[in-house]
């Protein structure tokens, strides 16, 4: 019997440009399964894209480190997105040193990005405390975030300093999209109400 030919999904090529001061354009993107992501480096220096682990999620780029020479003398350097939901923050590095203060983000499908919550000696910790999430929307899914508690039998409250950029991220255990109408920028969160300001929190950077 002849083998069946399964339909191949249409794919898209996405270009991320790195310019002066190592700023990327766009900063955060949502791509489809199997899409190509290319980096064009016009920063003036040879760089390396260093992907950060997104435990327990699937790696967007399993090699985790992607050298991109200045000027792309041999054309754009990139990778093919996995065929499953995934997400990754990444840094622009020169000689292993990050050149960006906050990470950038690539989400495949519905992600999500993860923040893991642990407890030690009664203190709550978020890892990573600062995480980038794409805005998304339009023809792509919204950016997604899950704050996942690693503390047995404990739901951890989440308080936002200004506004919740998600659809009800008020405690751990939710995998939620960015709320429609949310603006790009920094959203500070904590395990305690804003006026108390005890340790245990960070920020979510919504990027587009």
Phi and psi restraints in degrees (value plus and minus 20) as a CYANA .aco file:
   2 UNK   PHI     -87.2   -47.2
   2 UNK   PSI     124.4   164.4
   3 UNK   PHI     -88.8   -48.8
   3 UNK   PSI     122.6   162.6
   4 UNK   PHI     -98.4   -58.4
   4 UNK   PSI     119.5   159.5
   5 UNK   PHI    -117.9   -77.9
   5 UNK   PSI      90.1   130.1
   6 UNK   PHI     -96.7   -56.7
   6 UNK   PSI     125.3   165.3
   7 UNK   PHI     -84.3   -44.3
   7 UNK   PSI     118.6   158.6
   8 UNK   PHI    -114.2   -74.2
   8 UNK   PSI     104.1   144.1
   9 UNK   PHI     -85.1   -45.1
   9 UNK   PSI     127.1   167.1
  10 UNK   PHI     -86.4   -46.4
  10 UNK   PSI     117.4   157.4
  11 UNK   PHI    -139.7   -99.7
  11 UNK   PSI     142.3   182.3
  12 UNK   PHI    -147.6  -107.6
  12 UNK   PSI     128.9   168.9
  13 UNK   PHI    -121.1   -81.1
  13 UNK   PSI     107.4   147.4
  14 UNK   PHI    -131.3   -91.3
  14 UNK   PSI     116.6   156.6
  15 UNK   PHI    -134.4   -94.4
  15 UNK   PSI     107.4   147.4
  16 UNK   PHI    -131.2   -91.2
  16 UNK   PSI      99.0   139.0
  17 UNK   PHI    -119.1   -79.1
  17 UNK   PSI     113.9   153.9
  18 UNK   PHI    -130.0   -90.0
  18 UNK   PSI      97.5   137.5
  19 UNK   PHI    -131.5   -91.5
  19 UNK   PSI    -172.1  -132.1
  20 UNK   PHI     -81.7   -41.7
  20 UNK   PSI     128.7   168.7
  21 UNK   PHI      40.9    80.9
  21 UNK   PSI      -4.1    35.9
  22 UNK   PHI      43.5    83.5
  22 UNK   PSI       4.7    44.7
  23 UNK   PHI     -97.4   -57.4
  23 UNK   PSI     122.0   162.0
  24 UNK   PHI    -122.8   -82.8
  24 UNK   PSI     132.9   172.9
  25 UNK   PHI    -160.4  -120.4
  25 UNK   PSI      94.2   134.2
  26 UNK   PHI     -96.4   -56.4
  26 UNK   PSI     147.1   187.1
  27 UNK   PHI    -101.0   -61.0
  27 UNK   PSI     -61.3   -21.3
  28 UNK   PHI    -154.1  -114.1
  28 UNK   PSI     113.9   153.9
  29 UNK   PHI    -155.8  -115.8
  29 UNK   PSI     135.7   175.7
  30 UNK   PHI    -134.5   -94.5
  30 UNK   PSI     106.1   146.1
  31 UNK   PHI    -139.4   -99.4
  31 UNK   PSI     145.8   185.8
  32 UNK   PHI    -111.6   -71.6
  32 UNK   PSI     148.4   188.4
  33 UNK   PHI     -78.9   -38.9
  33 UNK   PSI     110.6   150.6
  34 UNK   PHI      55.6    95.6
  34 UNK   PSI     -16.6    23.4
  35 UNK   PHI     -86.9   -46.9
  35 UNK   PSI     137.5   177.5
  36 UNK   PHI    -115.8   -75.8
  36 UNK   PSI     114.6   154.6
  37 UNK   PHI    -137.6   -97.6
  37 UNK   PSI      95.5   135.5
  38 UNK   PHI    -130.6   -90.6
  38 UNK   PSI     124.1   164.1
  39 UNK   PHI    -130.6   -90.6
  39 UNK   PSI     109.8   149.8
  40 UNK   PHI    -132.4   -92.4
  40 UNK   PSI      98.2   138.2
  41 UNK   PHI    -124.6   -84.6
  41 UNK   PSI      87.0   127.0
  42 UNK   PHI    -139.3   -99.3
  42 UNK   PSI      13.1    53.1
  43 UNK   PHI     -99.8   -59.8
  43 UNK   PSI     -40.2    -0.2
  44 UNK   PHI      77.8   117.8
  44 UNK   PSI     -25.3    14.7
  45 UNK   PHI    -155.9  -115.9
  45 UNK   PSI     131.4   171.4
  46 UNK   PHI     -87.3   -47.3
  46 UNK   PSI     115.3   155.3
  47 UNK   PHI    -148.3  -108.3
  47 UNK   PSI     147.5   187.5
  48 UNK   PHI    -150.0  -110.0
  48 UNK   PSI     111.2   151.2
  49 UNK   PHI    -104.7   -64.7
  49 UNK   PSI      94.0   134.0
  50 UNK   PHI    -125.6   -85.6
  50 UNK   PSI      90.4   130.4
  51 UNK   PHI    -102.4   -62.4
  51 UNK   PSI     121.1   161.1
  52 UNK   PHI    -119.6   -79.6
  52 UNK   PSI     123.9   163.9
  53 UNK   PHI     -82.1   -42.1
  53 UNK   PSI     124.1   164.1
  54 UNK   PHI    -143.7  -103.7
  54 UNK   PSI      41.6    81.6
  55 UNK   PHI     -83.4   -43.4
  55 UNK   PSI     112.8   152.8
  56 UNK   PHI    -116.2   -76.2
  56 UNK   PSI       3.5    43.5
  57 UNK   PHI     -96.6   -56.6
  57 UNK   PSI     147.0   187.0
  58 UNK   PHI     -94.3   -54.3
  58 UNK   PSI     123.7   163.7
  59 UNK   PHI     -89.1   -49.1
  59 UNK   PSI     112.2   152.2
  60 UNK   PHI     -87.2   -47.2
  60 UNK   PSI     -61.3   -21.3
  61 UNK   PHI    -154.6  -114.6
  61 UNK   PSI      79.4   119.4
  62 UNK   PHI     -76.3   -36.3
  62 UNK   PSI     -48.4    -8.4
  63 UNK   PHI     -89.5   -49.5
  63 UNK   PSI     -41.5    -1.5
  64 UNK   PHI      49.8    89.8
  64 UNK   PSI     -38.7     1.3
  65 UNK   PHI    -154.2  -114.2
  65 UNK   PSI     104.0   144.0
  66 UNK   PHI    -150.0  -110.0
  66 UNK   PSI      83.7   123.7
  67 UNK   PHI     -90.0   -50.0
  67 UNK   PSI     115.6   155.6
  68 UNK   PHI    -152.2  -112.2
  68 UNK   PSI      83.8   123.8
  69 UNK   PHI     -87.3   -47.3
  69 UNK   PSI     131.0   171.0
  70 UNK   PHI     -80.4   -40.4
  70 UNK   PSI     115.9   155.9
  71 UNK   PHI      57.5    97.5
  71 UNK   PSI     -22.3    17.7
  72 UNK   PHI      24.5    64.5
  72 UNK   PSI      41.6    81.6
  73 UNK   PHI     -79.3   -39.3
  73 UNK   PSI     -46.7    -6.7
  74 UNK   PHI    -128.7   -88.7
  74 UNK   PSI       1.5    41.5
  75 UNK   PHI      75.1   115.1
  75 UNK   PSI     153.4   193.4
  76 UNK   PHI     -78.3   -38.3
  76 UNK   PSI     126.6   166.6
  77 UNK   PHI    -130.3   -90.3
  77 UNK   PSI     111.5   151.5
  78 UNK   PHI    -180.1  -140.1
  78 UNK   PSI    -181.8  -141.8
  79 UNK   PHI    -173.3  -133.3
  79 UNK   PSI     147.1   187.1
  80 UNK   PHI    -120.0   -80.0
  80 UNK   PSI     108.2   148.2
  81 UNK   PHI     -85.5   -45.5
  81 UNK   PSI     128.2   168.2
  82 UNK   PHI     -85.0   -45.0
  82 UNK   PSI     147.9   187.9
  83 UNK   PHI    -115.2   -75.2
  83 UNK   PSI       4.5    44.5
  84 UNK   PHI    -158.0  -118.0
  84 UNK   PSI     144.6   184.6
  85 UNK   PHI     -82.6   -42.6
  85 UNK   PSI     114.5   154.5
  86 UNK   PHI    -182.2  -142.2
  86 UNK   PSI     150.1   190.1
  87 UNK   PHI    -180.7  -140.7
  87 UNK   PSI     134.5   174.5
  88 UNK   PHI    -175.7  -135.7
  88 UNK   PSI     117.0   157.0
  89 UNK   PHI    -105.6   -65.6
  89 UNK   PSI     133.6   173.6
  90 UNK   PHI    -168.7  -128.7
  90 UNK   PSI     138.0   178.0
  91 UNK   PHI    -136.9   -96.9
  91 UNK   PSI     132.8   172.8
  92 UNK   PHI    -114.7   -74.7
  92 UNK   PSI      96.9   136.9
  93 UNK   PHI    -137.5   -97.5
  93 UNK   PSI     123.6   163.6
  94 UNK   PHI    -142.1  -102.1
  94 UNK   PSI     100.7   140.7
  95 UNK   PHI      31.5    71.5
  95 UNK   PSI      25.0    65.0
  96 UNK   PHI      52.9    92.9
  96 UNK   PSI     -20.4    19.6
  97 UNK   PHI    -119.3   -79.3
  97 UNK   PSI     101.4   141.4
  98 UNK   PHI     -80.3   -40.3
  98 UNK   PSI     117.2   157.2
  99 UNK   PHI    -123.2   -83.2
  99 UNK   PSI     -22.0    18.0
 100 UNK   PHI    -135.8   -95.8
 100 UNK   PSI     120.3   160.3
 101 UNK   PHI     -94.6   -54.6
 101 UNK   PSI     -55.3   -15.3
 102 UNK   PHI    -137.4   -97.4
 102 UNK   PSI     128.9   168.9
 103 UNK   PHI     -91.7   -51.7
 103 UNK   PSI     141.4   181.4
 104 UNK   PHI    -121.5   -81.5
 104 UNK   PSI     152.7   192.7
 105 UNK   PHI    -163.3  -123.3
 105 UNK   PSI     122.5   162.5
 106 UNK   PHI    -145.3  -105.3
 106 UNK   PSI     107.1   147.1
 107 UNK   PHI    -135.9   -95.9
 107 UNK   PSI     114.5   154.5
 108 UNK   PHI    -124.5   -84.5
 108 UNK   PSI     103.2   143.2
 109 UNK   PHI      41.7    81.7
 109 UNK   PSI    -146.5  -106.5
 110 UNK   PHI    -122.5   -82.5
 110 UNK   PSI      -2.1    37.9
 111 UNK   PHI      40.6    80.6
 111 UNK   PSI    -148.9  -108.9
 112 UNK   PHI    -117.3   -77.3
 112 UNK   PSI     154.6   194.6
 113 UNK   PHI     -97.2   -57.2
 113 UNK   PSI     123.7   163.7
 114 UNK   PHI    -132.5   -92.5
 114 UNK   PSI     123.2   163.2
 115 UNK   PHI    -141.6  -101.6
 115 UNK   PSI     101.2   141.2
 116 UNK   PHI    -113.0   -73.0
 116 UNK   PSI     117.4   157.4
 117 UNK   PHI    -133.6   -93.6
 117 UNK   PSI     105.2   145.2
 118 UNK   PHI    -148.1  -108.1
 118 UNK   PSI     150.0   190.0
 119 UNK   PHI    -153.3  -113.3
 119 UNK   PSI     117.0   157.0
 120 UNK   PHI    -164.3  -124.3
 120 UNK   PSI     103.1   143.1
 121 UNK   PHI      32.5    72.5
 121 UNK   PSI      17.3    57.3
 122 UNK   PHI      65.1   105.1
 122 UNK   PSI     -27.2    12.8
 123 UNK   PHI    -115.5   -75.5
 123 UNK   PSI     124.2   164.2
 124 UNK   PHI    -118.0   -78.0
 124 UNK   PSI     115.1   155.1
 125 UNK   PHI    -146.5  -106.5
 125 UNK   PSI     122.2   162.2
 126 UNK   PHI    -133.8   -93.8
 126 UNK   PSI     112.9   152.9
 127 UNK   PHI    -156.8  -116.8
 127 UNK   PSI     100.3   140.3
 128 UNK   PHI     -95.6   -55.6
 128 UNK   PSI     129.4   169.4
 129 UNK   PHI     -88.7   -48.7
 129 UNK   PSI     -54.2   -14.2
 130 UNK   PHI    -130.9   -90.9
 130 UNK   PSI     101.9   141.9
 131 UNK   PHI    -157.2  -117.2
 131 UNK   PSI     117.7   157.7
 132 UNK   PHI    -113.6   -73.6
 132 UNK   PSI     117.9   157.9
 133 UNK   PHI    -151.6  -111.6
 133 UNK   PSI     113.2   153.2
 134 UNK   PHI     -91.7   -51.7
 134 UNK   PSI     129.9   169.9
 135 UNK   PHI     -86.0   -46.0
 135 UNK   PSI     -68.4   -28.4
 136 UNK   PHI      48.4    88.4
 136 UNK   PSI    -185.0  -145.0
 137 UNK   PHI      81.7   121.7
 137 UNK   PSI    -199.3  -159.3
 138 UNK   PHI      51.1    91.1
 138 UNK   PSI    -141.8  -101.8
 139 UNK   PHI    -107.3   -67.3
 139 UNK   PSI     -18.8    21.2
 140 UNK   PHI    -140.4  -100.4
 140 UNK   PSI     142.9   182.9
 141 UNK   PHI     -82.2   -42.2
 141 UNK   PSI     139.1   179.1
 142 UNK   PHI     -88.1   -48.1
 142 UNK   PSI     142.7   182.7
 143 UNK   PHI     -86.4   -46.4
 143 UNK   PSI     126.3   166.3
 144 UNK   PHI    -144.3  -104.3
 144 UNK   PSI     125.5   165.5
 145 UNK   PHI    -156.8  -116.8
 145 UNK   PSI     120.3   160.3
 146 UNK   PHI    -145.9  -105.9
 146 UNK   PSI     103.4   143.4
 147 UNK   PHI    -114.8   -74.8
 147 UNK   PSI      86.9   126.9
 148 UNK   PHI    -126.3   -86.3
 148 UNK   PSI      96.7   136.7
 149 UNK   PHI     -98.6   -58.6
 149 UNK   PSI     108.8   148.8
 150 UNK   PHI    -118.8   -78.8
 150 UNK   PSI     -10.6    29.4
 151 UNK   PHI    -114.1   -74.1
 151 UNK   PSI      97.4   137.4
 152 UNK   PHI     -76.3   -36.3
 152 UNK   PSI     112.7   152.7
 153 UNK   PHI      37.7    77.7
 153 UNK   PSI      12.4    52.4
 154 UNK   PHI    -156.8  -116.8
 154 UNK   PSI     105.7   145.7
 155 UNK   PHI    -115.9   -75.9
 155 UNK   PSI     106.6   146.6
 156 UNK   PHI    -119.2   -79.2
 156 UNK   PSI     107.4   147.4
 157 UNK   PHI     -92.1   -52.1
 157 UNK   PSI     127.7   167.7
 158 UNK   PHI    -141.9  -101.9
 158 UNK   PSI     104.2   144.2
 159 UNK   PHI    -136.3   -96.3
 159 UNK   PSI     118.2   158.2
 160 UNK   PHI    -125.3   -85.3
 160 UNK   PSI     117.2   157.2
 161 UNK   PHI     -85.2   -45.2
 161 UNK   PSI     -57.6   -17.6
 162 UNK   PHI    -138.8   -98.8
 162 UNK   PSI     -91.7   -51.7
 163 UNK   PHI    -161.3  -121.3
 163 UNK   PSI     131.8   171.8
 164 UNK   PHI     -99.8   -59.8
 164 UNK   PSI      94.9   134.9
 165 UNK   PHI     -99.5   -59.5
 165 UNK   PSI     -20.0    20.0
 166 UNK   PHI    -133.8   -93.8
 166 UNK   PSI     159.1   199.1
 167 UNK   PHI    -107.9   -67.9
 167 UNK   PSI      42.9    82.9
 168 UNK   PHI      77.3   117.3
 168 UNK   PSI      22.1    62.1
 169 UNK   PHI    -104.1   -64.1
 169 UNK   PSI      57.7    97.7
 170 UNK   PHI    -127.4   -87.4
 170 UNK   PSI     -24.2    15.8
 171 UNK   PHI    -181.1  -141.1
 171 UNK   PSI     148.4   188.4
 172 UNK   PHI     -88.1   -48.1
 172 UNK   PSI     143.4   183.4
 173 UNK   PHI      74.5   114.5
 173 UNK   PSI     -13.6    26.4
 174 UNK   PHI    -134.7   -94.7
 174 UNK   PSI     116.2   156.2
 175 UNK   PHI    -127.9   -87.9
 175 UNK   PSI      85.0   125.0
 176 UNK   PHI    -150.0  -110.0
 176 UNK   PSI     129.6   169.6
 177 UNK   PHI    -103.2   -63.2
 177 UNK   PSI     139.6   179.6
 178 UNK   PHI     -80.2   -40.2
 178 UNK   PSI     118.1   158.1
 179 UNK   PHI     -91.5   -51.5
 179 UNK   PSI     117.1   157.1
 180 UNK   PHI     -77.2   -37.2
 180 UNK   PSI     114.4   154.4
 181 UNK   PHI      72.0   112.0
 181 UNK   PSI     -24.3    15.7
 182 UNK   PHI     -87.6   -47.6
 182 UNK   PSI     121.1   161.1
 183 UNK   PHI    -113.1   -73.1
 183 UNK   PSI     134.7   174.7
 184 UNK   PHI     -86.1   -46.1
 184 UNK   PSI     135.9   175.9
 185 UNK   PHI     119.2   159.2
 185 UNK   PSI    -191.0  -151.0
 186 UNK   PHI    -118.1   -78.1
 186 UNK   PSI     113.9   153.9
 187 UNK   PHI    -144.9  -104.9
 187 UNK   PSI      90.1   130.1
 188 UNK   PHI    -105.7   -65.7
 188 UNK   PSI     115.9   155.9
 189 UNK   PHI    -150.3  -110.3
 189 UNK   PSI     144.1   184.1
 190 UNK   PHI    -174.0  -134.0
 190 UNK   PSI     143.8   183.8
 191 UNK   PHI    -103.5   -63.5
 191 UNK   PSI     -26.3    13.7
 192 UNK   PHI    -146.9  -106.9
 192 UNK   PSI     139.1   179.1
 193 UNK   PHI     -76.9   -36.9
 193 UNK   PSI     130.3   170.3
 194 UNK   PHI     -73.1   -33.1
 194 UNK   PSI     -57.9   -17.9
 195 UNK   PHI     -93.4   -53.4
 195 UNK   PSI     -37.5     2.5
 196 UNK   PHI    -103.9   -63.9
 196 UNK   PSI     -61.8   -21.8
 197 UNK   PHI      34.5    74.5
 197 UNK   PSI      26.4    66.4
 198 UNK   PHI    -101.6   -61.6
 198 UNK   PSI     146.9   186.9
 199 UNK   PHI     -84.8   -44.8
 199 UNK   PSI     132.5   172.5
 200 UNK   PHI      92.0   132.0
 200 UNK   PSI      67.3   107.3
 201 UNK   PHI     154.1   194.1
 201 UNK   PSI    -183.7  -143.7
 202 UNK   PHI     155.8   195.8
 202 UNK   PSI    -169.1  -129.1
 203 UNK   PHI    -165.1  -125.1
 203 UNK   PSI     130.7   170.7
 204 UNK   PHI    -127.7   -87.7
 204 UNK   PSI     106.3   146.3
 205 UNK   PHI    -122.6   -82.6
 205 UNK   PSI      88.3   128.3
 206 UNK   PHI    -103.9   -63.9
 206 UNK   PSI     103.1   143.1
 207 UNK   PHI    -144.1  -104.1
 207 UNK   PSI     135.7   175.7
